[in-house]
């Protein structure tokens, strides 16, 4: 086991089960998110959790729940193309957008 340092993420210092509360365990979710938000690695963790190569699907990561991360992915426009690392899909034309509304 690597020695703990100032740069060690908080998640490495607690029971891993803490990061996987059930969807209805509000106390567990709050506890995990509170620790996550105090961590110096929070931003890097969130970016890894959102990246196609390092996608973290379940549990709390980067201070967000699975559903919150999915919403962030949608709001960033990270659709299937980025999720599967095949590049951005071309933007729809105005004509196509008008016919699908």
Secondary structure, 3 states (H helix, E strand, C coil): CCCCCCCCCHHHHCCHHHHCCCCCCHHHHHHHHHHHHHCCCHHHHHHHHHCCCCCCCCCCECCECHHHHHHHHHHHCCCHHHHCCCCCCCCCCHHHHHHHC
